[in-house]
Every structure is written in C-alpha cells, then in structure tokens.
Amino acid sequence: MNLPIAPPRRIDGTGILLALVLSIVVVLPLLVVGVWAFTEVWRYPNVLPQQFGLRFWEQTLNRSDVWNALWLSLTLSGVVTLASAIICLPAAYAFARMRFPGRDLLFFSFLAGHAFPKFGLLVAIAAIFLQLDLIGTFWGVALIQLVNTLMFMIWIPVAAFQAVDRRMEEAARDVGAGPFRVFWSITLPQAAPTIAAALLLTFVGTFYETEGAWLIGAPGIRTMPVLMISFINNQMVIQFGAVLSVMLWVPSFIALMFARRVIGGNAFAKGFGG
C-alpha cells in the first residue's frame, strides 16, 4: 500500500527575515559592548579595533568600589528575593484558592503600580522615606526594590497554584492526608518549577534595578548599575562602561543556565498562564 507523501513544508521567508532583523537588533549591541570591553584602541572610521588588551579590565578590577558594589547588589538581590517570597507566596496562594471581598480589586492593584510612570511613583515613595530616615540606607533600597517584585511574585505564582491538578489533591484528602500534607506533597511539587521561575526573575530584576537604587540609595548605597552610571558620567571612557556591563551580564548568564538545566523552559510559559 502506498502511503501518502506529505507535501513539502513551505519556508516562511517573512518570518525568517523578521527573526534575523530581531536577532541583529538584540545581539549586535551586545556584541559591540563585548568587543569594547577588550579593546584599547578603536578609532573611527575603522570597522575593527586597532588594538585589543586587558588594560581596562585591570584598572576596573583593581578598584575596591567595584567589588563593594557587586557584593552589595548580590546581597540586596538575595534579601529582596527572600523577603518577597515570604510575603508574596502566601498572598499568591490566597488569591489563587480563596474568595474574599475585594479580591479582584486587590489582585489587579499589584499590576496598577506598573501601569503608571515608574519614576513619579518612586519620587512619591522617596518623600515618605525621607520622613522615615530611609534615604541612603540599605533597607530603604531593599524596600523600594521589594515594591518592584510584586508583579512577578504575585501574578506568576497565582497562575502556578491555579494550574495544580485539583483531582490529585482531592485523592490525597480522600485517603486521609491533612491540609499541610496535601500542600507539601501534592500542591507545592507541581507549582515549584513556576515559583522557581518567579524567584529567578525577581532576583535578576532586582540585581539590575537602577532608578529606585539611585533615587533612594544615593549617596551611600551604590549598586552595580548605579556605579556604572557614575563611572561613565565621571570618566568618559567607553571601555570602563563596557567592562562593567560584561560584569553585570555574568549573574544573568548564570541564572539563565540554572533555569535551563534545573527549572525547565516550560516553567516560564506556565507562569504566565501558558
């Protein structure tokens, strides 16, 4: 019996072209910054650098403020992510499983803060922090960055808890499992990959947060993004900014590798209700 021959797949030229353009727009600036980080001489109109070297890496890495800013950024990101998990995950579970007055209004209010100009909101919060003596302090910056994590740590875990198979929970209760045992053995393992994705996005987003750290933390608290801005403004040397940019990429690269190997790529899609 002759089997039907599948028609040849058509090549989507438009899709390929758009993907190529998008790749160039995204990758090319990163590539240029990466090249600048290892360049000592690159003068117009030459297409390629005239001299490569590590001189600017040595000068940058020998500065104590760079290492202090890196450690501060990592510490802030860890503290904010942990605090966000403690505060937001129980709230996300409540939004996903419980019905109470004002639930929908409160739930969407977490998104409303991202629907308005962020800098105006930060200025209003800074005025309050000034009265509380939180300007220029570690905890002031941590609190302002905590506000930025609400959307990730509320919306994504809510979708994760809603996607849990209720039939498995009911089956566990039918055989005598208590509420805590059901949550620990059934609910949490199913939601864990997506919650891990939310934690990862929160950590990376906090590490790169700039406006709040600059407005609330100045002049005593200088994270890596804030230091990079001051580095570029005070020393108009492209290589210094490029070196700090490459250093800022390292935590993101490590986090994405962790996501790929441990969490799984579909966790992000599930987190957004996919």
C-alpha positions as a Python dict, from the first residue, in 0.01 Angstrom:
ca = {
    (1, 'M'): (0, 0, 0),
    (2, 'N'): (137, 337, -98),
    (3, 'L'): (147, 584, 187),
    (4, 'P'): (55, 945, 108),
    (5, 'I'): (354, 1169, 68),
    (6, 'A'): (346, 1472, 292),
    (7, 'P'): (370, 1797, 99),
    (8, 'P'): (697, 1981, 140),
    (9, 'R'): (695, 2241, 414),
    (10, 'R'): (687, 2595, 290),
    (11, 'I'): (964, 2823, 403),
    (12, 'D'): (827, 3129, 576),
    (13, 'G'): (1054, 3393, 429),
    (14, 'T'): (887, 3678, 615),
    (15, 'G'): (926, 3500, 948),
    (16, 'I'): (1290, 3423, 882),
    (17, 'L'): (1356, 3785, 784),
    (18, 'L'): (1186, 3920, 1096),
    (19, 'A'): (1376, 3674, 1316),
    (20, 'L'): (1702, 3780, 1151),
    (21, 'V'): (1626, 4150, 1199),
    (22, 'L'): (1530, 4091, 1563),
    (23, 'S'): (1850, 3894, 1623),
    (24, 'I'): (2059, 4174, 1475),
    (25, 'V'): (1880, 4438, 1684),
    (26, 'V'): (1927, 4238, 2005),
    (27, 'V'): (2264, 4071, 1951),
    (28, 'L'): (2459, 4343, 1768),
    (29, 'P'): (2461, 4599, 2054),
    (30, 'L'): (2566, 4325, 2298),
    (31, 'L'): (2841, 4218, 2062),
    (32, 'V'): (2968, 4575, 2025),
    (33, 'V'): (2975, 4624, 2403),
    (34, 'G'): (3156, 4292, 2445),
    (35, 'V'): (3419, 4394, 2189),
    (36, 'W'): (3466, 4735, 2355),
    (37, 'A'): (3538, 4563, 2688),
    (38, 'F'): (3851, 4403, 2539),
    (39, 'T'): (3954, 4694, 2317),
    (40, 'E'): (4222, 4951, 2392),
    (41, 'V'): (4219, 5143, 2063),
    (42, 'W'): (3921, 5165, 1824),
    (43, 'R'): (3906, 5482, 1619),
    (44, 'Y'): (3664, 5589, 1351),
    (45, 'P'): (3635, 5504, 1060),
    (46, 'N'): (3793, 5163, 1125),
    (47, 'V'): (3539, 4879, 1135),
    (48, 'L'): (3755, 4664, 1362),
    (49, 'P'): (3956, 4768, 1670),
    (50, 'Q'): (4321, 4855, 1616),
    (51, 'Q'): (4437, 4714, 1949),
    (52, 'F'): (4297, 4460, 2194),
    (53, 'G'): (4403, 4425, 2555),
    (54, 'L'): (4301, 4382, 2918),
    (55, 'R'): (4427, 4716, 3048),
    (56, 'F'): (4079, 4847, 3129),
    (57, 'W'): (3983, 4519, 3296),
    (58, 'E'): (4285, 4551, 3522),
    (59, 'Q'): (4206, 4911, 3609),
    (60, 'T'): (3840, 4829, 3678),
    (61, 'L'): (3900, 4516, 3884),
    (62, 'N'): (4162, 4690, 4096),
    (63, 'R'): (3900, 4935, 4225),
    (64, 'S'): (3754, 4846, 4564),
    (65, 'D'): (3427, 5029, 4490),
    (66, 'V'): (3355, 4789, 4203),
    (67, 'W'): (3377, 4483, 4428),
    (68, 'N'): (3182, 4660, 4703),
    (69, 'A'): (2906, 4746, 4455),
    (70, 'L'): (2896, 4390, 4319),
    (71, 'W'): (2870, 4240, 4667),
    (72, 'L'): (2605, 4495, 4764),
    (73, 'S'): (2399, 4417, 4453),
    (74, 'L'): (2413, 4042, 4516),
    (75, 'T'): (2325, 4089, 4884),
    (76, 'L'): (2035, 4320, 4804),
    (77, 'S'): (1902, 4083, 4538),
    (78, 'G'): (1916, 3788, 4777),
    (79, 'V'): (1749, 3975, 5065),
    (80, 'V'): (1475, 4123, 4844),
    (81, 'T'): (1403, 3789, 4675),
    (82, 'L'): (1378, 3610, 5011),
    (83, 'A'): (1156, 3880, 5163),
    (84, 'S'): (938, 3883, 4852),
    (85, 'A'): (894, 3505, 4870),
    (86, 'I'): (797, 3518, 5240),
    (87, 'I'): (546, 3798, 5184),
    (88, 'C'): (407, 3725, 4838),
    (89, 'L'): (382, 3345, 4810),
    (90, 'P'): (118, 3309, 5086),
    (91, 'A'): (-70, 3600, 4928),
    (92, 'A'): (-48, 3435, 4587),
    (93, 'Y'): (-190, 3111, 4730),
    (94, 'A'): (-475, 3304, 4889),
    (95, 'F'): (-555, 3482, 4561),
    (96, 'A'): (-549, 3151, 4372),
    (97, 'R'): (-759, 2942, 4611),
    (98, 'M'): (-975, 3172, 4825),
    (99, 'R'): (-1265, 3407, 4765),
    (100, 'F'): (-1292, 3719, 4981),
    (101, 'P'): (-1434, 4072, 4946),
    (102, 'G'): (-1221, 4299, 4728),
    (103, 'R'): (-1012, 4007, 4599),
    (104, 'D'): (-1015, 4108, 4231),
    (105, 'L'): (-955, 4478, 4304),
    (106, 'L'): (-662, 4399, 4532),
    (107, 'F'): (-520, 4148, 4286),
    (108, 'F'): (-519, 4392, 3997),
    (109, 'S'): (-380, 4668, 4216),
    (110, 'F'): (-45, 4487, 4208),
    (111, 'L'): (-39, 4542, 3832),
    (112, 'A'): (-160, 4901, 3857),
    (113, 'G'): (173, 5014, 4001),
    (114, 'H'): (339, 4912, 3674),
    (115, 'A'): (80, 5091, 3460),
    (116, 'F'): (195, 5440, 3558),
    (117, 'P'): (526, 5620, 3511),
    (118, 'K'): (763, 5448, 3749),
    (119, 'F'): (978, 5749, 3830),
    (120, 'G'): (682, 5951, 3955),
    (121, 'L'): (587, 5670, 4190),
    (122, 'L'): (946, 5648, 4315),
    (123, 'V'): (955, 6022, 4387),
    (124, 'A'): (637, 5994, 4594),
    (125, 'I'): (780, 5700, 4788),
    (126, 'A'): (1110, 5886, 4833),
    (127, 'A'): (923, 6172, 5001),
    (128, 'I'): (781, 5923, 5254),
    (129, 'F'): (1118, 5753, 5302),
    (130, 'L'): (1276, 6092, 5370),
    (131, 'Q'): (1047, 6138, 5670),
    (132, 'L'): (1135, 5787, 5791),
    (133, 'D'): (1514, 5842, 5753),
    (134, 'L'): (1538, 5560, 5499),
    (135, 'I'): (1711, 5764, 5227),
    (136, 'G'): (2067, 5647, 5170),
    (137, 'T'): (2017, 5323, 5365),
    (138, 'F'): (2036, 4954, 5272),
    (139, 'W'): (1683, 4883, 5396),
    (140, 'G'): (1543, 5184, 5214),
    (141, 'V'): (1673, 5048, 4883),
    (142, 'A'): (1556, 4696, 4976),
    (143, 'L'): (1202, 4823, 5042),
    (144, 'I'): (1182, 5019, 4717),
    (145, 'Q'): (1307, 4718, 4523),
    (146, 'L'): (1060, 4495, 4705),
    (147, 'V'): (778, 4701, 4554),
    (148, 'N'): (907, 4617, 4206),
    (149, 'T'): (887, 4241, 4274),
    (150, 'L'): (514, 4230, 4347),
    (151, 'M'): (403, 4162, 3991),
    (152, 'F'): (645, 3871, 3942),
    (153, 'M'): (592, 3721, 4287),
    (154, 'I'): (212, 3760, 4290),
    (155, 'W'): (95, 3708, 3933),
    (156, 'I'): (321, 3419, 3832),
    (157, 'P'): (273, 3204, 4147),
    (158, 'V'): (-105, 3265, 4130),
    (159, 'A'): (-103, 3108, 3784),
    (160, 'A'): (110, 2822, 3919),
    (161, 'F'): (-128, 2744, 4208),
    (162, 'Q'): (-430, 2767, 3977),
    (163, 'A'): (-272, 2516, 3738),
    (164, 'V'): (-228, 2248, 4005),
    (165, 'D'): (-436, 1934, 3936),
    (166, 'R'): (-716, 1954, 4194),
    (167, 'R'): (-806, 1588, 4139),
    (168, 'M'): (-474, 1479, 4287),
    (169, 'E'): (-534, 1698, 4591),
    (170, 'E'): (-883, 1553, 4636),
    (171, 'A'): (-747, 1200, 4603),
    (172, 'A'): (-488, 1270, 4872),
    (173, 'R'): (-757, 1407, 5106),
    (174, 'D'): (-975, 1102, 5040),
    (175, 'V'): (-702, 872, 5173),
    (176, 'G'): (-667, 1076, 5490),
    (177, 'A'): (-397, 1334, 5416),
    (178, 'G'): (-427, 1659, 5609),
    (179, 'P'): (-417, 2008, 5451),
    (180, 'F'): (-46, 2059, 5521),
    (181, 'R'): (46, 1715, 5384),
    (182, 'V'): (-159, 1779, 5069),
    (183, 'F'): (10, 2113, 5016),
    (184, 'W'): (362, 1982, 5081),
    (185, 'S'): (330, 1658, 4882),
    (186, 'I'): (89, 1749, 4601),
    (187, 'T'): (43, 2124, 4554),
    (188, 'L'): (396, 2253, 4608),
    (189, 'P'): (580, 2000, 4384),
    (190, 'Q'): (352, 2087, 4092),
    (191, 'A'): (384, 2462, 4142),
    (192, 'A'): (755, 2460, 4236),
    (193, 'P'): (908, 2494, 3884),
    (194, 'T'): (698, 2801, 3808),
    (195, 'I'): (762, 2951, 4152),
    (196, 'A'): (1134, 2896, 4092),
    (197, 'A'): (1097, 3085, 3763),
    (198, 'A'): (933, 3374, 3951),
    (199, 'L'): (1213, 3376, 4209),
    (200, 'L'): (1471, 3380, 3931),
    (201, 'L'): (1304, 3671, 3752),
    (202, 'T'): (1279, 3856, 4083),
    (203, 'F'): (1647, 3806, 4162),
    (204, 'V'): (1765, 3915, 3817),
    (205, 'G'): (1522, 4209, 3804),
    (206, 'T'): (1638, 4330, 4146),
    (207, 'F'): (2003, 4295, 4052),
    (208, 'Y'): (1955, 4525, 3751),
    (209, 'E'): (1713, 4771, 3914),
    (210, 'T'): (1857, 5121, 3878),
    (211, 'E'): (1607, 5402, 3930),
    (212, 'G'): (1500, 5309, 4284),
    (213, 'A'): (1854, 5226, 4393),
    (214, 'W'): (1978, 5560, 4259),
    (215, 'L'): (1694, 5775, 4396),
    (216, 'I'): (1665, 5612, 4740),
    (217, 'G'): (2021, 5490, 4791),
    (218, 'A'): (2224, 5797, 4698),
    (219, 'P'): (2481, 5882, 4807),
    (220, 'G'): (2573, 5599, 5043),
    (221, 'I'): (2431, 5295, 4863),
    (222, 'R'): (2584, 5228, 4522),
    (223, 'T'): (2479, 4911, 4344),
    (224, 'M'): (2650, 4790, 4028),
    (225, 'P'): (2407, 4963, 3786),
    (226, 'V'): (2433, 5289, 3983),
    (227, 'L'): (2812, 5261, 3991),
    (228, 'M'): (2820, 5202, 3616),
    (229, 'I'): (2623, 5522, 3555),
    (230, 'S'): (2854, 5727, 3775),
    (231, 'F'): (3157, 5556, 3620),
    (232, 'I'): (3050, 5662, 3272),
    (233, 'N'): (2946, 6014, 3374),
    (234, 'N'): (3267, 6086, 3563),
    (235, 'Q'): (3506, 5919, 3318),
    (236, 'M'): (3402, 5944, 2956),
    (237, 'V'): (3585, 5627, 2860),
    (238, 'I'): (3372, 5372, 2679),
    (239, 'Q'): (3579, 5078, 2794),
    (240, 'F'): (3500, 5132, 3163),
    (241, 'G'): (3127, 5113, 3096),
    (242, 'A'): (3176, 4812, 2870),
    (243, 'V'): (3374, 4622, 3134),
    (244, 'L'): (3109, 4687, 3398),
    (245, 'S'): (2838, 4583, 3152),
    (246, 'V'): (3009, 4249, 3091),
    (247, 'M'): (3042, 4202, 3467),
    (248, 'L'): (2670, 4271, 3501),
    (249, 'W'): (2593, 4004, 3242),
    (250, 'V'): (2757, 3728, 3446),
    (251, 'P'): (2479, 3687, 3710),
    (252, 'S'): (2216, 3684, 3434),
    (253, 'F'): (2406, 3420, 3241),
    (254, 'I'): (2442, 3201, 3549),
    (255, 'A'): (2074, 3245, 3633),
    (256, 'L'): (1961, 3156, 3281),
    (257, 'M'): (2181, 2848, 3277),
    (258, 'F'): (2027, 2746, 3608),
    (259, 'A'): (1680, 2799, 3464),
    (260, 'R'): (1758, 2591, 3158),
    (261, 'R'): (1913, 2298, 3345),
    (262, 'V'): (1711, 2287, 3667),
    (263, 'I'): (1380, 2466, 3621),
    (264, 'G'): (1294, 2379, 3262),
    (265, 'G'): (1197, 2612, 2983),
    (266, 'N'): (820, 2547, 3008),
    (267, 'A'): (805, 2686, 3361),
    (268, 'F'): (811, 3043, 3230),
    (269, 'A'): (521, 2973, 2994),
    (270, 'K'): (321, 2813, 3276),
    (271, 'G'): (396, 3109, 3497),
    (272, 'F'): (218, 3340, 3255),
    (273, 'G'): (-75, 3102, 3219),
    (274, 'G'): (58, 2922, 2910),
}
